[in-house]
Amino acid sequence: MANKTQEVGGIQFPFPYTPYSIQKDFMSELYQVLEAGKIGIFESPTGTGKSLSLICGALSWLRDFEQKKRQEEAQLLKTGTVPLNDGKDQPPSPSCQDTPSTLGLAGEPDWVTQFVQKKEERDLVDRLKEEQIRRKKREERLQQIRHNAQLKYAAKRVRQEEEETENLLRLSKEMLAAGTETEQLKQLESGEEELVLAEYESDEEKRTASGVDEDEEDLEEEHVTKIYYCSRTHSQLAQFVHEVQKSPFGKETRLVSLGSRQNLCVNEDVKNLGSVQLINDRCMEMQRERHEKNNNTEEEKPKRRKRENRAACPFYNYEQMQLLCDEILVEVKDIEQLVTLGKEARACPYYGSRFAIPAAQLVVLPYQMLLHAATRRAAGIRLQGQVVIIDEAHNLIDTITGIHSAEVSGSQLCQAHSQLLQYMEQYRTRLKAKNLMYIKQILYLLEQFVSVLGGNIKQNPNTQSLPQTGTELKTINDFLFQCQIDNINLFKVQRYCEKSMVSRKLFGFTERYGAVLLPSREQPRLAGFQHFLQSLQPGATEAAPPAPAEEGEARAPRPASPLMHIEGFLAALTTANQDGRVILSRQGTLSQSSLKFLLLNPAVHFAQVVTECRAVVIAGGTMQPVSDFREQLLACAGVGAERVLEFSCGHVIPPDNILPLIICSGPSNQQLEFTYQKRELPSMMDEAGRILCNLCNVVPGGVVCFFPSYEYQRQVHAHWEKSGLLARLAIKKKIFQEPKRANQVEQVLMEYSRCIKCCGQAGHTMTGALLLSVVGGKMSEGINFSDDLGRCVVMVGMPYPNMKSPELQEKMAYLDQSLPRAPGQVPPGKALVENLCMKAINQSIGRAIRHQKDFASIVLLDQRYTRTPILAKLPAWIRDRVEVKAAFGPAFAALRKFHREKSGPF
């Protein structure tokens, strides 16, 4: 495919083929947003080449930005002076051309001001020279790797030899140490020392020199200006990377893909642990082993206690990871290619990819890694002055809310309390005073949380009935007062949990012992807690302890430590009082009850992103209605309206390739209004079935029908089966239902696709398949029903959220109080409900029409769609072509004509 450079407004945009006109407009607007440092909301329907427009538009801007910066640096190094008015790209430096009569900033004499300015200029020139040298070395190194394969293999051979030598030395030391091992007094069991908390000095303790590995100095490399691209899933990120590879920028862009340890780990012993938390814990433990090994080697001091000798990760080697880092930057790779490369190079892709961040031009990562501040810091992501592109951003507000909300059950609270109490009793004599103080504070917090639910921490939550049931909402402050913990500094407790890693220690403690085995003198006091801990394990009963797994039997990954979940809840409680609520859900038993933190203001966490970044782009296929982004996210984050730019383009399909219909009544003249009060009426369900029967007679291939909820889909299916409508439908289309389990979705889709393909062959009695799906379910997002897989999409009713939900009611009240309301405007809370409904609808109906030559009909079954506010929130490419049919006859005629013209008679 020949590359074709397009010039739009004097800007060169390399493109793999001749772009659509809407792609040219998209790239031009995107370029201007990045250049001006604005916030852009971009909507481009699926099938219009959004990914390529993002890639070519953003990387064209980065190309020009880097070129302009190099020219300015060259001019500065040539003249040795800072140019005046050097714009947004660099902070303005003081001018040295002031008149002699003026004084400096602090009233200093003119010569002092000039001297300071000259020194600043010299420092800036020195920094630029260092940066140039560093950049030149990096480019030369990458060029060598790119054109000299022997260099890679030679380095790999050296690494293998060094690793073999190191293993031999380690084995020799172990043999020598074996003779003296029995002479040392074993105060703890082998391998148990790592479970004991290290001394906790203070909340503001200084980082000791031993905590920083000299091998990791490269992480401090200056970050070049880059673009962070994030999306929802790893599959979407992989698809984007493949688009970059195919683009004109595929050979020259330094791209790094970031992922979790679970996705990137190449150590089979660690990866086979299965559980995400177990993988994370084991990885962190192996890094600590490595640091301690280095420190002990340097100090050459005997250990106080002999511990089990456990090897550090063989893939965590600086030289190996540095070479991997270089190879990552040489050529664009997705996650799978990165893992393959890591195995070949015997280097860790998880840490190697992080080493590559500073020099990368394009960083591809999941939502959570960018939107969560602590995760950003841990990954080495710096947003200052950078560009962020958030793709598939239609659910961005919900994503931020979900990431920063937390829920803990009564069972988790009791289990954490029991485990932590036994841990403290086991190691009481070895724990320092501050560790004991904080552990006792955490135990008190857990006890009060259980108490506020109406339970008793000392009783089994599975059999403990609560005196009252129901749901209660409280402000954060009211909750803290009711729990009587307002005098505890939760910020300090949170920092203690982070620095001491107490939850990880506790997790290892319970993994090691299950039910804790204490010395005989302590057993009577805690025997009840041992039995209690056993009873809290999943699947356990009071009658008998869990049976051990048979040898060779596959074990399910053990759940993460309950204290880890509770740490998230404690962190959430440090949110400002007005930005969140605590929901107390009291069910039949304590184990079923829960405490949930609900974030009301997602802007408080998004504000740092928009403040630090040079520019932010929020993009998606269906972004309507955009008022949520403007009001709930950007305005509340302090972004002025003048900094926000909206861009929405039409579809690339011809106007006659789509037929959107709003049908207000069915074949028997039953008015279609699937409200919560009416939708369960037999007459309403019958009318929906009759409409589908008629559609299946004239629509070839696949028909996808969306229902508002799983429960309503189940009710309708059962009613149709009883009335015989299901059998009538099955004459023309084979019927499939969306499964509730995610692991069954692929199988259902394969069978659905296979059925349509078979029915398309001559002589087949059936005309295709009917897929009954749910709005907001597995099929309503991320699934492509292109061509014959989705010739018609039907929406039964409108999927309004549950108005009785306490979370929704609190969110509505919060928006009504915090957002301004113009005269005659719909209250923000009511607008939220409508917007949630329309976003779900737009996502579902967007499953059809996936490319320029595709065609489909879209049928909306409910007269409420005719309301002007509802119509206004449909995507423009659908809204401009929609037809309202008051009666079913004209609607059916239009559908029959449309599909006959497109597919021919069948």
N, C-alpha and C positions, 0 to 999 in steps of 0.2 A: 504494500500500500504506500504510494508516494505521498510524501509530506507536502502540504500546500500552505505556504505562509500567507496569512490574510492581514491586510492593513486596514485598521478601523480607527478613524480619527487620528491618523499619524502614528499609531502604535502597531508594531509588528506582532502578530499572534500566530506562531507555528501551529499547524493543525494537521492531523493525519489524513484528512480528506476535505473536500469543499464543505464548510459548515453550513447549517441552516441559518437563515437570517436571524432567528431568535437566539441562536448560539453566539453570533457576532454581537448582538445587543447585550447578552448576558456577560460575555467576556469584557466588553467595554465598560459596563457598569461596575463589574467586579474590580477591574483595574483602578477605576476612579475611587472606589470605596477604600481600597488599600492605600492608594497614594495620599488620600486626604485624611486617613486615620479615622474613618467613621465606623458605625455599626450598620451592617447590611442585612436585610431580611430578603432572601432570594427564594422565589418559588418557580420551579420548572418541572412540569409533569413528567412522570416516568415515560421513557421512550423518546424524550427530546434531547438526549445526550448531555444530561446535567453533569455527570462525573467528568467527562472530557472538557466541558466548558469551565468547570472549576479548576482542573489541572492546568489547562493551557492559559487561562486567564491569570491565575495566581502565580504560576511559575514565570510567565512573561513579565509580570510586575517585578518579581524577585530578581530576574535577570537584569532588568533595567536599573533596579535599585542598587544591586551590587556593582554594576558598571559605573554608576554615578558616584558611589562611595569611593571606589578605587581612584577615579579621576580627582575627586576632592582631596583624597589622601596624598596622591602624587603631587598635586599643586601645593599642598601644605608642606610636604617634605622638601619640595623644591625651593619654596620661598622662606620656609621657616617661620611663617607668621600665620595666625588664624584668620581666615577670611571673615569679613563682616557679613551679618545677615545670612548665615549659612543654613538657615531653614530648620525644618523639623527633624532632619536626620541626625543632627548633632546639637548638643546644648550650646547656646550662644556663649562665646567667651568675651571677657571684657575688652573693649576697644582701647588701643593704645594711642589713639589719635585725638585725645581730649585736648581742649585748649589749655594753655599754661595757667590760666587763672582759676581753673577748677580744682576742687579738692576730691580726694578719693571717697569711697563709700562710707568710711567711718570717720570722715573729716581728716584723713591723713594727707600729708603733703603730696604734691603731684609726683615727685620722684619715687616715693615709696609705692604709690599705686602702680606706676610703670614697672618698677622692679618686680612686684608681685605678679603682674600680668606677664612679664617676660618669663618668669620662672614657670608659670602655668603653661605657657606656650612651649617652653623647652620640655616640660614633663609630658605634654601631649605628643610632641614630636617623638620623644623617646618611646612612648607607649605604642605609637603607630609603627615605629621601626621594629619593635619587638613582635608586634602582631604580624607585620609583613614577613619577617623571618620565619615565624611559626607557620604561617599560611603557606609559604614557599616550601618549607620542609614537608608539610602534610601533602601538598600537591605532588611533590617529587616522589614521596613514598607511595602514594596511591597510583601514580603513573608507573612506577616500577612494578608494583603488584599486578597492575592491569596488563602489562606487556611482557612480564617475565614469570611464566608459570613455574620455572625451576626454583625461583626464589621462595615460593610458597612451599614446595616440597622439601627443599633444604631446611627451611625453618621447622617444618613439621618433623623431619628426621631428628633435628637437634632436640626438639621438645621431647620426643619419645626416649632419646638416650638419657636426657636429664631426668626424666621421670623414672626410668629404670634404675639409674644410679641412686636416686633419692629413696626408692623403695628398698633397695639393698641396704642402704645405710640405716633406714628405719628398722628393718628386721634385725640388723646387727645390734643396734642399741637395745632393742627389746630383749634379745638373747642375753646381753650383758647385764641388763637390769633385772632379769628374771631371778638371778641368784640372790639378790638383796631384797627382793619384794617381800618375802615372808618375814624378814627381820623387822619391818616397819609395823607399828601398831595400827591396826585397821579400826579406825573410829567409826567409819561408815561402811556400808556395803559397797562393793565394787560398782562404779557407775552412778552412785547415789549422790555424789558431791554436787553434780551439776543441777540438782533439784533445789539446792539451798540458795536462798536469795543472797546476793552479794550485799556488802554494806552500802546503805543509802545515805549519802552525805547530806545533801540538801536539795531543795528544788532548783536552786540556781548554781548547782555545782559546776565547776570548770571541767571542760573536756580534757582528760589526761592525755599525755603524749602517746601512751600505749593504746589508746582507743582509736588512733588514726593510723592507718597503714600507709607507709610511704609509697606502696604500690599503687594506691588510689589517688595519688596527686593529680593524675591526668584528668580526673573528674572536675578539677578546678580550672580546666582549660576554658578560655573565654568563649562564651556562646555567640556564634554568628547569628545574624538575623535569619530567622527561619519561619516556616509555616507549620503549625500544628493542625493536623487534620484528624478529627475524631468522628466515629460513628457508633452505632448501637452494638453490633455483633462482630465477632471475628470473621465471619463469612463475608459481611459487607466490607470490612477492612481489606480482606484478601482480594475481593473483587476490585476495589479501588486501586490497590497496588498493581494488579494486572493491567488496569487501564493506563497507569503511569508507564508501565513497561512498554505498552504498545504506542504510547504517545511520542511525539518528536523529542520530548525531554527525557525519555527512558534511558538513554546512554550516558547522560551527563549529570543527572540529579543525584545528589547524595541523600539517600532516603534510608530511614531506619524504622522498622516496625517494632512497637512495644507490645508486650503481652504479660500475662500472669506467669508465675512459676509453673502452674499446672500445664500451661500451653507450651512453655519454652524449656522446661527441665529435660536434660539429656542423661541424667544419672538414673539408671534403671532402678537401682535400689530405692531411691527416693521417690521416683515417679510411681512405682508399684504400690506405694502406700495408699494411693487412691484418693483419700480425703484431701481437699484443698488445704485445710488447716494443718493436717499432718505433714503435707509437703512443705508448707511454709515454715513450720516449726523445725523440721529436720534440717532444712536448708540453713536457717538462722543458726541452729546449733552447730552445724559443720563450719560455718564462718567463724563462730566463737572459738571452736577448736583450733582453727588455723591461726587466729590472732594470738591465742594463748601459747601455741607452739612456738610462734615467732618470738614472742616476748620472753619465754623461758629459755630459748636458745641464746638470745642476746644477753640475758642477765646471768645465765649459768648458775642459778641458785637452786639448791635442792627444794623439792616440793614439800609442803607441810604434810600433805596427805596424798597417798598414792591413789590414783583413780584409774578406772578402766581406760585402756588406751584405745581410743576410737579415732579412726583416720579422718582427716579433713577431706573435703570433696576434691577428687582428682581433677575435676573440670574447672575448678576455681584457681587458675594460675594466671598471674598478671601477663606474662609474655604471650601465653596462648590467647588470652582474651584480647590483648592489644592487636595481635595479628587478625583475630576474628573481627574486631572493630574495624580495622582497615579494609578487610574484605567486604564487610557490610557496606561501607561507604563507596567502594569501587563500583558495585553493581547493584541495581534495585532488586530486592528480594522480599518475598512475603514470609509469613511466620513459618510455614512448612519448609521453605527453602532455607530459612535461617536455622531451623532445628537440624536439618540434614547437614548443613555446613558445620554446625557446632559439633555434631558427632564425628565428622571427618577430622576436624581440627582438634578434637578432644578439648574443647573450650566451652565455657558456659554461655549459651545464647542470652540467658536472662540478664546477666551482668554485662556481657559483651555488648549487647544492644544499648545499655545505659551509658557505657563508655563512649558510644558513638554519638550521643545526643549533642554535645557541644558543637561538633563540626558539621552536623547534618543540616541540610537545607529544608528537608521535608520530614516531619516526624508523624507517623501514623499510629494512632492509639485509641483504645476504647473510651467511651464517655466517662466512666467512673474514674479513670486514671487522671483525667484532666479536671473534672468538676469537683473533686474532693481534695481540699487543700493539703491534708496530711499525706495522701497518696502522691500528690504532685511532688511534695518535698522529698519523700522517700525515693521517688524515681529520678530525682535530679532534674526536674522540669522547671525552667525559669521562664516566666511569661513577660517579664519587663521588656517592652518595646517590640514584642513579637506579634505575629499574626495567628489568629485562631479561626479555623473553619469547622463549624459543627454541622455535620450533614445528618440527614434523616431526623431533623430537629423538631418535627411536629409534636413530639412528646417530651420536649426538653424540660418544661416546667414540672411535669410529673416525675421525670427522672431525677431532677435535683431534689425534689421533695422526698422521693423514695430513698435516695442515698443518705439523706440527713435525718430521716425518721428512724425510730428504733422501738422494738417491742420485746418485752420479756414476760415469760409466763411464771405463774406461781411455782410450778415445778422446777424451773430453772433457778429461781431465787433460793428455794430450799436446798436444791442440790449444790449450788455454789456455796451456800453457808455451811453445809455439812462438810464438803470437801475442804474448804478453807480452814474450818475449825480443826479438823483432823490434821491438816498440814501444819498448823501452828503448834498443836500439841506434840506432833512428831519431832519438830525441829526447834522447839521453844528455846532450848539452851544454846542453840547455835545462831539464832537470829539477833541482830543488833536492836537497840532500843527503838530506833526510828522505824525499822521494819515492823516491829511488834505494834507500835503506835498506829501505823497506817493500816495494818491488817485488822486491828481491833475496830478502827473507824469503818472499814469496809464491812466487817461483820455486823456492826451496829446499823449501817445503812440497809443491809439486806434484811435484817430483822424488822426494821421500821417499814420497809416496802411491803413485806408480808403482812405486817400488822394493819397497814392502811387498807389492804384488801379484805381484812376481816379474818385473817388466818393466824395460825400459831406456828412459828418457825420450828418448834420442837416436835411437831406432829407430822405424820405422813401426809403430804398434800393430796395423794391419790384417794384417800379415804376421808379427807377432812372437808365436811360440808360447811358452807358459809352461812352466816345468819341472815344475810340479805343478798339479793341478786339484782342485776341491772347495770346500766352504763352511766358513768358520771364524768363530766369534763371539768377540768380545773386549770387555772392559770399556773404557770411554773411556780410563782411565789406562793400561791395558796397551797399547792401540793407540798412544797418544802415545809411550810408551816404546819400542815396537817401531819406530816411525817415526823415533825419535831427534829428536823435536820438542818434548819436554817442557820444554825451556828457552826456548821461544818463547811470548810472551804473546799467546794467541789473542784475548783480549778487545781488546787494542790493535790487532791486525791487523784484526779485525772492524770496529772503530770507524774505522780508516783507510779501509777499503773503503767504508763508508757515507758518510763525509764527503768523501773525494776523488772518489767516483764513478768509480773506476778502471775498473770493468767497463763502464760506459757509454762512457768514453773509448775503451776497447779495442774495443768494438763498433763505434763510429764509425770507428775506424782501419781495421778489417778491411772494413767496408762500403765505405770509400773506395777502398781499394787492392786488396782480394782478396789477391793475392800481393804482398808488399811490394816496392816499387821503391826501392832504396837507392843512394846515390852510388857511383860505380864503384870507389872505393878500399875500400868496405866489402862490395861484392858477392861477392868470392871467399870471404870468411869466412862469409857467411850464405846462399850460393847453395843449399846443401843444405837449409836450413830453408825457403826459399821453395818449393822443390819439395815438401818435406815438408808444408807448410801446404796446398798444392794437393791433395795426396793425401788429406788428411783431410776435404775437403769431401764432403758427402753425394753418393753416386753416382759419385765420382771413381775412377779406376783408375790404376795405375802406367804403363800403356801410353800413355795420352794424357790431357792436361788436359781438363776439362769444356768441351764446345763452348758458345759463347755462344748465348743464346736468339735466335731469329729476331725481326726487328722485328715488333711487334704480337703476339708470342706471349705468352701469359699466364705469368707467373713465379710459382712457389710462394713463399709468404713465407719469407724466410731464417730459419733457427733463431736463437734468442737466443744471446748470447755464452756460451760454455761457462764462462767465469769467473763469470757470474751464478749458474749452478747450484752452482758450487764455493763461492761465498760462503755459500749456504744451508747447505752441508755444514760449513763452518768455524764458522758460528754455532751449529749443532747440537752441535759438539764442545765448546762452552762449557757444556753442560748438566752438572749434577752427576753424578758418576761412577755413583751407584747408580740414576739415573733413566733411563739409556739404554744401548744396546749398539751396537757397530760390527760389521757383517757384511761379511766379506771373501769375495767370490764370485769364485773363479778358474775361468774357463772355458777353452776351447781357445786363444783368442788374447787378447792384452791388450785389444784394442778391445771384446771381448765381456765382459770381466771388469768388476767394479764394486766400489765401496765404498758401503755403505748404513748410514745412522744410523737406528736403530730406537728410538723413544721408548717407554719402558716405563711411565712414570707421567704420564698426561695431566693428572692433578690439579694438577701443578706449574704448568701454564699456566692452568688454570681457577680456581685459588685467587684470583688477583687479581680476577677477575670477581665471585666470591661475597663477597669481602672488601670491595670498594669499593661494591658496589651495595646499595641499600636492600633490595631483594627480587629474587629470580630465580625465574622460572617455566619449567619444562621440560615441554613439552606434546607430545602426539602421538596418533595414532589407535590405535596398538598399542605400548604402552610395556613390556609384559611381556617378560621378567622384569625387575623394577625393582631387583633386588639389585645389578646391575652399577652403576647410577647411585649407589646409596647407598654401596657399598663402594669401588669403584674411583675414583669421581669426587668425591663429596661428603665422605666420611669422610677420605680421603687429602688433601683440600684444607683440612682443619681444621674442617669444619662439624659441629657437634654434632647428635646425633639429635633433640634437642628442637626444633631449628630447621627440621627437614624435615617437610613435610606431604604425604601422598599422597591423591589423589582419583581414583577410577575409577568410571565410570558404565556402565550397561548400554546396549543398543541401543534405538532407537525402534521397530524392527520388531516385529510381533506374534510370539509364540513359535513359531507354526506356519508362519512364513514362511522358516524356515531348518531344514535337516536335515543336521547334521554326523554323519558316520559314520566309525568306525574299522573297517576290514575286515581280518581276520587271515588269511584264506585265499581262494584264487581258485576259479573254477568247477571246476577239476580237483582241488580239495582241496590244492593246493600251498600250503604255509605261506609267507606273505609276510614276508620279512625281507631287505630290500635293503641288507645290509651290504656293505662294500667287497669282502669275500671272496666273497660269494654273488651279487651283483647282475648280474655278467656271465655267469652260467650261462644257457644257452639256455632251460632250463625256466622260470627266473624271468622272463626277458624275454617268453617266450610267454604266461605267465600274466597279466602286465601288459597285453599286447595283447588277450587274451580279455576281460579286465574292461572295457577301453575299448570293445570291440566291443559288449558288452552295454549299457553306459551310453549309447552313441550311439543305440541302438535306442529308448530310453525318455526321453532328455533332449532337449527341443526347443532350438532356437537354438544358442548357442555353448557349447562345452566347452573349458576352459583346463586343460591338463595340465602340471604343473611337474616337471622332472627335477633331480637334485642338481647336475649340471654339464653344460657344453656337450659335453664328450667323451662322457659317458654318453648324452646325448640322440642324438648322432651314431651311437653303437654300436647303440642300440635301433632307431633309424630304419632303419639298414642291415640289421639282423637281420629286422625286420618286412617290409622290402621283399623280402628273399630268401625268407622263409617264406610270403609271400602274405598276411600279416595286414594289411599296409598297404592292399592292394587291397580287402580286406573292409571296412576302416574307411572307405575312400573311397566306398563305396556309399551310406552314410548322411550322411557329413560330408565336406566339402572340407577337405583337410589343409593347414595353414600351419605354417611353422617360424619361430621367433624368429631374426632375423638377428644376426650378430655385430657388424655395423657399425651405429653409432648413426643414421647418416643414412638408413638403410633402414627404420627402425622405423615411421615414420609411414606409409610406403607400404604396408607389410604390414598395419598396423592398418586402413587405409582399405579395402583389398581384403577383409580379414576381415569388417569391418562391412558392406560392400556385399553380400558373399555371404550373410550371415545375413538381411539385409533382403530379398534376392531369394527366398531359400528359404522365407521366411515367407509368401509369396504362395500363393494356392490353386493346386493342380495341380502343384506342384513336387515332383520325386521325392526330392530331398535334404531333410534336416531342419535343416541349419545347417552349422556349421564347427567344426573341431577345431584348436586352436592349441597346438602343442608348444613349451613355454617352459622357461626355466631359472631356478632359484632364485637370487636375487641378480643376475639379468640385467636386460635393458632393460624387460621386461614385469612384473617382480615388484614394482616400486615406482613410484608416481606415475602409473600407468595405471588408468583407471576402466573396469572391465568391468561396467557397470550393465545391468540389465534383460536383454534377449535376448543381449547380448554375453557374459554370464557366468552362465548358468543352472546350471552345475556347475563347480566347481574341484576338480581331482584333484591330490593330492600323492603322487608315486611315491618311496617311501623317505624317509629323513631326511638332510638336507644337512649332515652333520658336516664340519667343516673338515679339511684334510689334516694328520694328526697328525705326519707326517714333516717338516713345515715347520719350519726352524730358528727362524724368528721366533715361531711359535706355541709351540714348546717353551720358548724363553727367556721368553716372556710368562707361561707357566704356572709356570715355576720362580720367576719374580719374585713372582707373586701368592702362591704357597705360602710364600715367605719373608717377605713384607711384611704380609700380611693375617692377622689373628687367626683361629683356627679353634676353634670350640667342640667339646666331646666329641661324637662321633657325627655330626658335620657333614661333608658332602662337601668334600674339599680344594678350596681356591679355584681352583686350576689346572684341575681336572676340571670344576668348576662353570662356568668360563669357556667351555670347549668346548661344554657342553650349552646354555649361554645363547646362544652365537653361532648354534648350530643352530636353537634355538627362535625367536629374533628373525627369522631369515630365513624360517622357516615362517609365522610370524604375519603378516609383511609380505605374503607371497604369497597366503595364503588370505583376507586382508583386501581383495583386489582385487574380490571380489563383495560384494553388498549395499551399495548406495551411497545409498539413500534409504528413507523409511519404508514405501513400498508395494512395494519390491523383494523378490524371493525367490530363493533358490538352495540347492543342496545342496553340501556340502563333503565330499569323500571322501579319507580318509587311508589310503594303502595300505602298511601295515607294522604288524606286531603289537607293535613296540616302543612305539607310541603309547599302549598300554594301561598302561604303567608309571606309577605315581602321581606321581613327580617330573616326568615329561613332561606329564601331564595338568594338573598344577598350574600350568604355565607357558603354557598356552593362554589367550587372552583370555577373561575371565569370561563374556561373552555367548555364546561358543562352548562353553566348558567346561561350563556349566550345562545345556546341551542335547545334548551329544554322546551318541551311542549306540554301544556296542561290539558288533560282529557277528562271532562266531567263524567262522561259515560264510558262503559267498557267497550262498546261496539266500535267507535272510531279509533280507540287505542289499539284494539286487536287488529283492525284493518291496517293501521300504520305499521305495526310490527310485522305483519305478514308480507306487506309490500317491501319493507326494508330488507328482510332476510331473503326474500325471493330474488330481489335485484342483486344482492351481494353474493348469495350462495347458489341461486338457482333452485328450482323445485326439487324436493327430495321425498 
